[in-house]
């Protein structure tokens, strides 16, 4: 094998390994957590109207319009503070014009009618903002 062929082979191997393994994992800093950043906060009044309605229903204990409202949220993305399984529950925030539940949710942690903290996501769990009064 010529030297140029060997270099091409080595570079191809590196690129293939990177493509197969995906992007490198990044350590989370405490400032990456939603509760640590003022930019990761949304006031109840800033929620879309359907979000304010869903938020009120959570504190009333329902009734909720979707069967999946109130199911356990697994926090697999690990964007919310760590908690025991079953701590978080998710609720649908209807999206106008959507044929399904849409991408918007409120996720609350703690007792059903008196959650300790609630978070809003408009992008199906890609990001969260803590809901504050």
Secondary structure, 3 states (H helix, E strand, C coil): CCHHHHHHHHHHHHHHHHHHHCCCCCCCCHHHCHHHCHHHEEEHHHCCHHHHHHHHHHHHCCCCCCCCCCEECCCCCCCCCCCCCCCEEEEECCCCCCCCCCCCEEEEEECCCCEEEEEEECCCCCCCEEEEC
